Amino acid sequence: MSRSARKPRTGDVLHLTRAASVQFMRPIFVRVIRVLDLPTYDGWIWIDAYELARSGDAVARRSLFVMSAGLIWQDPSIQAVRKTVRRPVARTPLRVV
């Protein structure tokens, strides 16, 4: 994982710790939806993102105020890989009364 003051882009997976904001006493992973164009203090940005579970599934949508220099980009080679399991849906006849 690398630290940088670069600007996140849609689809980036970030590890947010206290370096990004004091609100992250418990670090989280997020997938960026978009960077909001709102006025902020120098070096800070607003992002819309999905909070990710350990499996990589989105569990909550959040708007976050973070310090650019504190963002940690997740290395794509170690992102959670999910195997899609497809199960047939049991269909029964519909009874109309």
Buried (B, 14 or more C-beta within 10 A) or exposed (E): EEEEEEEBEEEBBBBBBEBBBEEBEEEBBBBBBEBEEEEBEEEBBBBBBBBBEEEEEEEEEBEBBBBBEBBBBBEEEEEEEEEEEEEEEEEEEEEEE
